[in-house]
Amino acid sequence: MGDASGGNGIGAADASGSNPFAGLNRFDETVGAPPAPAPYDPLRLCVFTTIALITCVLGPIALAVFAGIAIAGYAKARRAGLLRSKCKLGDTRNVLAYLIVVEVLALVAIPFWVMLWAVMFAGIGA
């Protein structure tokens, strides 16, 4: 009752080893250390950078491809019963309308983008 730990003697270490709980807070080498938490993997940042690079190189062609894939995915999800998306637009009809507008604008921009590159390459060789 009157030990130095101020409690009932549990956890109190004495030199004689008479405390039955003295060895409970020790590391057991036979078990091994607990696994360290995995470090943060910024994979999304790498993915976003790659998508930005593809978009810079391929311009509206990449935008049309990505929008087409997204339209196919959202249309399939809507047919399967998805009515609300985690997208900020919420309703899948709004998301599909947005993606279709982006797809049409990208398809319209492709000829202008090709002409821009043709003019740039023609100017380099001249």
C-alpha positions, 0 to 999 in steps of 0.5 A: 500500500505504501510503495513509491508508485503510489498505487497498489504495487502493480507496475512497481519495480523492485530489485528482488524481482518479486513483482510478477508484473515487472517483465510485462513492459519489455520488448520480446525479441522472439516476436519482433517489432511491430510493422512500421506504418507505410510512408505516404505514397504520393502516387496520385501526384505522379498520375496527375503529372503524367496526365498533364504531360500527355495533355500538353503533348497531345492537346485536345486529342488527349482531352477527347480520349479522356472525356470519351472514357469518362462518358463511357464509364459514367454511362455504364454506372448510370445504367447500373443505377448510380444516380449521385456521383462524388463529383462536385456536379452531383447528379450523374446527368449533370456529369454526363452533360459536362463530359459531353460538352467537353468532348464536343469542344475537344473534337472541334479544337482538334483541327485548329490544334493540328493547324497550329502545330503545322504552322509551327513546324513549317516555320521551323524549317523555313 
